[in-house]
């Protein structure tokens, strides 16, 4: 590991679901936000067709933003529970 990357701040990850409660068949939005140094490249999460008990209905990478020494990547997935 080069010294350049060793001195970078650790990325932070936040995840949120909306709504927080749902019934069978409801769509649930999963939002993932990664704040990191612009020197790092963040890959999109590898979401298969299922995530636990949920089916991944759709997923996308939203436009990233750079603000000074911080970059923000955002990902969104629509989940549906059928069990």
trRosetta pair geometry for C-beta under 8 A, 3 or more apart (Angstrom, degrees):
i j d omega theta_ij theta_ji phi_ij phi_ji
1 5 5.6 -107 -173 77 95 115
1 6 5.5 109 129 -64 117 95
2 5 5.5 86 63 14 82 94
2 6 7.0 -144 99 -10 41 93
3 6 5.3 -57 -141 36 38 117
3 7 6.4 30 164 -17 70 107
4 7 6.8 -73 -164 34 21 102
4 8 7.6 32 144 -38 57 100
4 39 7.3 -141 152 -176 105 154
5 8 5.5 -36 -157 3 47 120
5 39 7.2 -156 -99 126 73 129
5 40 8.0 101 -133 -81 98 89
8 37 4.6 -96 -154 0 114 156
8 39 6.1 -128 -99 64 136 127
8 40 6.7 130 166 -43 159 111
9 36 7.8 -175 86 -148 89 49
9 37 6.0 139 44 -50 83 104
11 34 5.6 6 175 -174 125 96
11 35 6.5 164 -159 82 71 48
11 36 3.7 -16 -107 -93 103 102
11 37 7.6 -105 -76 9 80 70
11 40 6.6 -110 -60 83 120 162
11 42 7.2 131 -129 -91 159 118
12 34 7.3 165 82 -152 45 50
12 35 4.9 -3 55 55 95 100
12 36 7.6 -170 24 -66 56 64
13 32 6.8 -16 -166 -168 96 93
13 33 7.3 152 -156 80 48 51
13 34 5.3 -13 -102 -102 76 77
14 32 7.4 158 84 -155 51 46
14 33 4.6 -11 60 59 99 101
14 35 7.8 34 -1 -6 104 101
15 30 6.7 -11 -168 -172 101 89
15 31 6.9 159 -154 85 51 53
15 32 5.1 -11 -102 -102 83 74
15 33 7.7 -175 -76 21 38 69
16 30 7.6 159 82 -154 43 46
16 31 4.9 -12 60 59 91 102
16 33 8.0 16 5 0 102 106
17 20 6.3 114 91 -103 95 52
17 28 5.6 3 -169 171 108 113
17 29 6.7 153 -155 81 54 54
17 30 5.4 -19 -99 -98 81 66
17 31 7.7 180 -83 19 31 73
17 79 7.9 -42 -133 37 113 129
18 28 7.1 157 75 -163 35 68
18 29 4.8 -16 60 59 88 106
18 31 7.3 19 5 -4 106 111
19 22 5.7 136 68 -66 103 87
19 26 7.5 -40 39 150 111 142
19 28 6.8 -95 43 -120 59 82
22 26 3.7 -142 -171 73 113 138
22 27 8.0 -140 -143 65 148 23
22 28 5.4 -111 -23 -71 157 107
22 81 6.8 137 97 23 119 122
23 26 5.4 96 54 -22 60 119
24 81 6.2 -100 -126 101 50 94
24 82 6.9 73 -165 -131 89 32
25 80 6.5 2 -154 -170 34 105
25 81 7.2 -77 -31 73 23 65
25 82 6.7 60 -80 -99 63 66
26 80 7.1 -175 86 -132 33 73
26 81 7.2 5 50 36 74 94
27 57 6.4 -56 -124 22 101 161
27 78 5.2 -17 -166 -170 110 106
27 79 7.2 133 -160 68 56 41
27 80 5.6 -35 -99 -83 58 91
28 54 7.1 -76 48 -131 124 142
28 78 7.2 142 70 -161 42 54
28 79 4.6 -31 65 66 97 95
28 80 7.2 166 15 -81 80 38
28 81 7.4 38 -4 -16 124 97
29 76 6.5 -21 -167 -165 95 101
29 77 7.6 149 -157 80 48 45
29 78 6.1 -27 -98 -102 61 66
29 79 7.8 180 -81 20 12 81
30 51 7.8 -44 -21 91 167 163
30 76 7.0 151 81 -158 57 49
30 77 4.5 -11 58 61 108 94
30 78 7.7 -168 18 -80 80 17
30 79 5.7 55 -19 -14 114 118
31 74 7.0 -18 -168 -166 90 100
31 75 7.5 152 -158 83 45 52
31 76 5.4 -11 -105 -106 68 82
32 45 6.4 64 47 -21 168 134
32 74 7.0 154 84 -156 56 50
32 75 4.4 -9 60 60 106 99
32 76 7.5 -164 23 -74 73 37
32 77 7.8 31 -5 1 107 99
33 72 6.4 -13 -169 -167 94 102
33 73 7.5 159 -155 82 46 49
33 74 5.3 -10 -105 -105 73 82
33 75 8.0 -162 -70 26 36 67
34 42 5.1 158 98 -144 150 158
34 72 7.1 154 79 -154 50 51
34 73 4.6 -8 58 57 103 97
34 74 7.7 -166 22 -75 69 37
34 75 7.9 34 -5 -1 103 102
35 70 5.8 -11 -170 -168 98 112
35 71 7.4 158 -154 80 49 44
35 72 5.3 -17 -100 -100 71 80
36 40 4.8 -76 153 62 130 130
36 42 6.1 147 25 -55 152 122
36 70 7.4 125 66 -155 23 64
36 71 5.6 -33 72 64 74 92
36 72 7.9 144 22 -90 67 34
36 73 7.3 -5 22 5 114 103
37 40 5.2 91 68 0 84 100
37 69 6.9 -32 -127 172 75 76
37 70 7.4 -66 -98 -111 36 41
37 71 6.9 26 133 16 16 101
38 66 5.3 47 -97 -130 125 119
38 69 7.3 -123 2 -158 102 36
38 70 7.6 102 -38 140 85 8
38 71 4.4 119 -86 -39 69 123
40 71 7.6 -161 59 50 83 129
42 71 8.0 -171 -2 108 120 119
42 73 4.5 -147 75 12 142 159
43 46 7.9 5 132 -43 117 86
44 59 7.8 129 172 140 123 118
44 61 4.9 -92 -94 -72 122 119
44 75 5.8 135 -143 -105 83 131
45 59 7.7 -100 72 -175 99 146
45 75 5.8 144 10 128 103 168
45 77 7.9 -68 70 -39 128 131
47 51 6.2 -34 -148 -63 96 118
47 56 4.9 142 152 -116 118 161
47 59 5.0 129 52 -48 145 165
47 77 5.8 157 -101 -104 172 146
48 51 7.4 153 56 -64 75 67
48 56 6.9 149 92 12 39 136
49 55 6.5 -23 161 -150 77 77
49 56 5.8 -147 -159 41 28 97
50 53 7.9 -48 -172 -161 108 7
50 54 6.6 150 -159 83 67 47
50 55 5.8 -43 -102 -105 72 50
50 56 6.6 -147 -84 -6 16 86
51 54 5.0 -21 67 69 85 102
51 56 5.7 82 -13 -59 105 99
51 77 7.5 78 -11 128 154 154
51 79 6.3 -76 53 -115 122 126
53 81 5.8 31 123 -132 99 98
53 83 5.2 -111 -165 54 106 120
54 79 4.0 10 169 -176 139 116
54 80 6.4 134 -162 61 84 29
54 81 5.2 -55 -102 -79 75 72
55 79 6.9 146 71 -160 44 63
55 80 5.0 -26 60 65 98 87
55 81 7.6 171 13 -87 78 24
55 82 6.2 27 -11 -2 121 112
56 59 5.9 -17 180 -35 118 113
56 77 5.7 -51 -143 -171 98 123
56 78 7.6 107 -168 74 54 55
56 79 6.1 -37 -103 -102 50 73
57 77 7.8 131 47 172 71 75
57 78 4.2 -58 67 102 113 101
57 79 6.4 179 4 -104 94 15
57 80 5.0 73 -52 -10 119 110
58 77 6.9 177 93 -152 49 56
58 78 4.6 27 47 34 88 111
59 75 7.0 9 -176 177 99 99
59 76 6.9 177 -149 95 58 48
59 77 4.0 -12 -102 -104 93 88
59 78 7.4 -148 -69 21 53 63
60 75 7.2 178 92 -154 43 62
60 76 5.6 -8 59 60 86 89
60 77 7.8 167 18 -81 56 50
61 73 7.3 -33 -159 -175 101 98
61 74 7.5 129 -167 86 55 53
61 75 5.5 -32 -108 -104 60 80
62 74 4.1 -24 54 87 120 105
62 75 6.8 -157 8 -84 83 25
62 76 6.1 61 -37 -7 110 107
63 74 7.7 8 61 45 42 105
64 71 6.3 13 173 178 116 101
64 72 6.5 171 -158 86 70 52
64 73 4.8 -24 -106 -99 106 67
64 74 7.3 170 -96 14 54 73
65 71 6.9 169 89 -156 48 58
65 72 4.8 -1 57 52 95 100
66 70 7.5 166 -154 93 53 46
66 71 4.7 -22 -102 -104 75 85
66 72 7.9 -172 -78 19 33 66
67 70 5.4 -14 67 69 86 93
67 71 7.6 158 21 -92 62 36
67 72 7.4 15 8 -5 105 105
